[in-house]
């Protein structure tokens, strides 16, 4: 893995991380916002310790464990990645309430254009902030965006100690089963 200096990571704050998307995906995963490692590499969920890629595999979405640099392979499985907020930060708590609300508005436009079967927001707190739904819980939501159904998944950050990789994989697998039905 490439090592970055603190200066290089700080400089990454200004970089946009391109979405991995196509029209008609089975599931569009939506992170909170790019971390500095993601911005530095251009690869989603790139920070060591983030459990997105292992959980994606454990849940059966991918036949093997993908590395962040292999993110474009997701498209061949009908999967994609975007973020609620484009701005890279060291921590998600650096984002403002307005950034979340605007991100939610822009995400609705993106989802309406791409029309995935499911939008999967990874992080219940981010979902609540972006869509003004204070009571949302992990799992399928009543909200739809056009014909797209919405599922909230646990945040795969290594900082989220409430969920293990195994319990996250179980929730991701519930979404996979719904997306395949």
Secondary structure per residue as TSV (DSSP state, phi and psi in degrees):
chain	resnum	aa	ss	phi	psi
A	1	X	-	360.0	140.5
A	2	X	-	-69.2	137.3
A	3	X	-	-103.1	139.3
A	4	X	-	-119.0	144.8
A	5	X	-	-77.5	163.1
A	6	X	H	-58.0	-39.1
A	7	X	H	-62.4	-42.6
A	8	X	H	-65.1	-39.9
A	9	X	H	-66.9	-42.0
A	10	X	H	-62.8	-38.1
A	11	X	H	-65.1	-24.7
A	12	X	G	-69.9	-15.0
A	13	X	G	-54.5	-29.5
A	14	X	G	-88.6	-2.4
A	15	X	-	-90.8	138.0
A	16	X	-	-90.5	141.7
A	17	X	-	-102.2	118.0
A	18	X	-	-64.1	142.8
A	19	X	-	-65.4	155.4
A	20	X	B	-111.2	93.4
A	21	X	-	-142.7	160.2
A	22	X	-	-156.3	162.8
A	23	X	T	-70.0	144.2
A	24	X	T	73.8	24.1
A	25	X	-	-62.0	154.6
A	26	X	S	-67.7	-47.9
A	27	X	E	-139.2	130.5
A	28	X	E	-108.0	109.0
A	29	X	E	-79.2	140.4
A	30	X	E	-129.1	110.1
A	31	X	E	-77.2	174.1
A	32	X	E	-71.9	-63.0
A	33	X	E	-163.3	161.4
A	34	X	E	-67.5	135.9
A	35	X	E	-79.3	173.3
A	36	X	H	-66.1	-35.7
A	37	X	H	-66.5	-40.8
A	38	X	H	-61.4	-44.9
A	39	X	H	-64.6	-38.6
A	40	X	H	-67.1	-38.1
A	41	X	H	-92.9	-23.9
A	42	X	T	80.0	11.2
A	43	X	-	-116.2	127.7
A	44	X	T	-63.1	144.7
A	45	X	T	53.3	44.4
A	46	X	-	-86.2	-14.2
A	47	X	S	-66.0	129.8
A	48	X	T	-58.0	138.3
A	49	X	T	97.1	-18.0
A	50	X	-	-73.3	134.3
A	51	X	-	-98.8	9.5
A	52	X	H	-56.2	-53.9
A	53	X	H	-64.9	-46.0
A	54	X	H	-62.1	-40.9
A	55	X	H	-67.5	-37.7
A	56	X	H	-57.9	-42.8
A	57	X	H	-71.6	-47.3
A	58	X	H	-58.7	-30.7
A	59	X	T	-82.2	-7.3
A	60	X	T	91.7	5.3
A	61	X	S	-69.2	-33.8
A	62	X	S	-124.9	146.2
A	63	X	S	-74.9	-13.5
A	64	X	S	-148.9	164.3
A	65	X	-	-71.8	119.0
A	66	X	-	-92.3	147.3
A	67	X	-	-88.2	154.6
A	68	X	G	-52.3	-35.0
A	69	X	G	-66.9	-13.7
A	70	X	G	-98.6	17.5
A	71	X	G	-55.2	-31.3
A	72	X	G	-66.3	-20.9
A	73	X	G	-63.6	-22.1
A	74	X	G	-56.0	-35.4
A	75	X	G	-58.8	-34.3
A	76	X	G	-68.7	-16.7
A	77	X	G	-100.9	6.0
A	78	X	T	76.6	25.8
A	79	X	E	-119.8	154.8
A	80	X	E	-149.3	173.9
A	81	X	E	-138.9	137.3
A	82	X	E	-142.0	-171.6
A	83	X	E	-137.4	154.7
A	84	X	E	-66.3	-48.6
A	85	X	E	-118.4	134.2
A	86	X	E	-77.8	-26.7
A	87	X	E	-68.0	129.1
A	88	X	E	-79.8	138.0
A	89	X	E	-141.0	162.2
A	90	X	S	-69.7	-35.7
A	91	X	S	-140.7	146.3
A	92	X	G	-63.8	-25.1
A	93	X	G	-72.2	-1.0
A	94	X	G	-81.1	-11.7
A	95	X	S	-80.1	148.8
A	96	X	-	-93.6	160.8
A	97	X	H	-58.7	-37.7
A	98	X	H	-65.5	-40.0
A	99	X	H	-60.8	-41.4
A	100	X	H	-62.9	-48.4
A	101	X	H	-61.4	-45.8
A	102	X	H	-65.0	-39.2
A	103	X	H	-61.2	-40.9
A	104	X	H	-62.9	-41.3
A	105	X	H	-62.9	-46.5
A	106	X	H	-67.1	-34.5
A	107	X	H	-64.6	-39.8
A	108	X	H	-60.1	-41.1
A	109	X	H	-63.8	-45.0
A	110	X	H	-62.1	-45.6
A	111	X	H	-65.2	-40.4
A	112	X	H	-61.9	-34.4
A	113	X	H	-75.7	-43.0
A	114	X	H	-85.0	-28.0
A	115	X	-	52.4	55.1
A	116	X	-	-69.9	161.0
A	117	X	S	-65.7	-41.0
A	118	X	E	-135.0	141.5
A	119	X	E	-104.4	122.3
A	120	X	E	-113.9	104.8
A	121	X	E	-88.1	121.2
A	122	X	E	-92.2	99.4
A	123	X	-	129.4	105.8
A	124	X	H	-65.6	-35.5
A	125	X	H	-65.0	-41.9
A	126	X	H	-64.1	-42.2
A	127	X	H	-61.1	-47.4
A	128	X	H	-57.7	-44.6
A	129	X	H	-69.5	-40.5
A	130	X	H	-72.1	-33.7
A	131	X	H	-115.1	7.4
A	132	X	T	62.7	31.6
A	133	X	-	-112.3	88.1
A	134	X	T	-66.6	-18.3
A	135	X	T	-101.0	0.4
A	136	X	-	-57.7	144.2
A	137	X	-	-125.3	166.5
A	138	X	S	-61.1	135.9
A	139	X	E	127.3	-171.9
A	140	X	E	-68.2	146.0
A	141	X	E	-109.1	157.9
A	142	X	E	-72.0	-30.2
A	143	X	E	-63.2	141.4
A	144	X	E	-127.8	158.1
A	145	X	E	-121.8	103.0
A	146	X	T	62.7	-126.6
A	147	X	T	-93.5	4.4
A	148	X	E	-87.1	126.5
A	149	X	E	-83.2	157.6
A	150	X	E	-122.1	135.8
A	151	X	E	-130.7	133.8
A	152	X	E	-101.0	127.6
A	153	X	E	-110.1	158.9
A	154	X	-	-66.0	149.6
A	155	X	-	-69.1	123.1
A	156	X	-	-80.1	4.2
A	157	X	-	-55.0	143.5
A	158	X	T	-62.4	-17.1
A	159	X	T	-77.4	-14.8
A	160	X	-	-84.9	85.4
A	161	X	T	-78.3	-9.7
A	162	X	T	-71.4	-20.7
A	163	X	S	-121.8	133.3
A	164	X	-	-90.2	167.8
A	165	X	H	-58.8	-38.3
A	166	X	H	-67.8	-44.1
A	167	X	H	-70.6	-33.1
A	168	X	H	-65.7	-44.2
A	169	X	H	-59.1	-37.1
A	170	X	H	-62.0	-43.6
A	171	X	H	-68.8	-40.6
A	172	X	H	-61.9	-39.7
A	173	X	H	-65.5	-34.4
A	174	X	H	-60.7	-42.4
A	175	X	H	-64.1	-44.7
A	176	X	H	-56.6	-45.5
A	177	X	H	-61.2	-42.0
A	178	X	H	-65.0	-39.0
A	179	X	H	-70.1	-26.8
A	180	X	H	-86.7	-16.7
A	181	X	-	-73.6	360.0
